[in-house]
Amino acid sequence: MVLLQAMVLILVGLSGAAVVTIREPLRQGIAMSYYGLLLGLLFFLLQAPDVAMSQIAVGAVALPFMILLALARLKYQREQRERQKETPS
């Protein structure tokens, strides 16, 4: 069990470093979802299932979903501005 905890802890560290080093927001949101899922798994292995469930709900689902929604909104607004520039007044 300790070996599994150590392996997951190493994966959590690597995925956390990946979230920080990735520069593209879409890929960073996906990496953050993976990081939240691994962190939830680590909490479960450390016998904190209530914290694990909260982490999975917030860190692996809700937060990346909000980031993806914000990115979609920004893309939509950018396209609207470009269309307005193209349309002669």
PyMOL commands that set and color helices and strands:
alter all, ss='L'
color gray80, all
select helices_A, chain A and resi 2-21+25-45+49-86
alter helices_A, ss='H'
color red, helices_A
deselect
rebuild
show_as cartoon
